[in-house]
């Protein structure tokens, strides 16, 4: 799956790699992100060249494009009231708390496939199979690591 790389999607905390000698650089998200650093960025997190030993790097992060979801404000529409609070609390805990929950719910943060699957499985356990739909889907580089 081809997708144009947008450096603006790279989190500020993301460690970039510039190790031209790494044998896996072409399949590493950190190296690809490092190749797209804008000219005005002159400092940030980095993976040091000595991280690559014997052809392996402890900071290797597989380059992959995933189908992310944005927003889930409607998932409780068909849920019984007695289940809604429990489901909401479990999702909130899984996503990292109250603030994170609302950022995901309102589409400010993207849900990665693993998070989408977890939410779908949770709803299935409560008898709401095939009821979870997210507001929008998009292909993005996985930069969550």
Beta strands, then each sheet from edge to edge (+ up, - down):
strand 1: 16-17
strand 2: 46-47
strand 3: 52-53
strand 4: 56-57
strand 5: 65-70
strand 6: 110-111
strand 7: 136-141
sheet 1: 1+ 2+
sheet 2: 3+ 4-
sheet 3: 6+ 5- 7+
end
